[in-house]
Amino acid sequence: MRRILLAGLALLGLGAVPARLEGQAASAGLIAPGHDALAAAAELRMTPSRPSEAVQLTGATITTRRRGGQRQGEILMIVGAAGIVTGVLVDEDLITIAGAGVGCFGLYLYLQETR
């Protein structure tokens, strides 16, 4: 019975092979996009009319973006509270401590932004 099953599986496997394997053929077609696709992509690109139109960032703007915002602090506090609750429910100390750490960092960011 086992030999018949193996022979049937072998015949099924051989029958599933396509007559012509194109994946490793020597004369495979080009993969690069055609001229029409490249021309359409070039038309979609937006270029500034003058280089002076680039946005100049001041030092205060860069500092504010690096620190994070009030909203980011709120989100981290919510994630930290969810981590604490999950850690308590699962009875896993590491998750509880990590949630408390994330929540405290969120509180720090929130208080820094509200100053």
C-alpha positions, -999 to 999 in steps of 0.1 A, spaced: 0 0 0 28 23 9 46 17 -25 14 25 -44 10 58 -25 46 68 -32 43 59 -68 11 80 -71 28 110 -54 58 107 -78 35 106 -109 16 136 -95 48 155 -90 61 147 -125 27 157 -140 29 191 -123 62 201 -140 55 224 -170 67 213 -204 90 243 -208 109 258 -178 113 295 -185 128 306 -151 163 296 -161 161 300 -198 192 315 -215 171 340 -235 151 355 -207 134 389 -215 146 422 -200 134 431 -166 140 469 -169 111 493 -175 105 504 -211 109 538 -226 73 547 -221 74 540 -184 106 560 -179 92 589 -198 60 589 -177 80 587 -145 102 617 -156 71 638 -162 58 631 -127 89 643 -109 85 678 -94 116 700 -95 118 733 -77 119 763 -101 146 780 -81 171 764 -57 165 792 -32 130 779 -26 143 752 -3 131 754 33 157 768 57 154 753 91 164 774 122 182 760 152 150 761 173 131 741 148 157 714 146 159 712 184 121 708 187 120 681 162 147 660 178 132 662 213 98 649 204 65 666 210 37 667 235 17 643 214 46 618 213 48 620 251 11 613 254 13 583 231 43 569 251 25 573 284 -5 554 270 17 526 257 35 525 290 2 521 309 -8 493 286 25 476 292 21 479 330 -15 465 328 -3 436 305 26 428 328 4 427 358 -22 405 341 4 381 327 23 382 360 56 391 342 79 415 360 100 424 330 70 436 310 57 457 339 91 473 344 95 480 307 60 496 306 68 518 336 100 529 318 82 538 286 55 556 306 81 576 325 99 586 293 66 597 278 59 618 309 94 633 306 87 643 270 53 656 279 66 678 307 95 691 286 71 702 259 47 719 283 74 741 299 
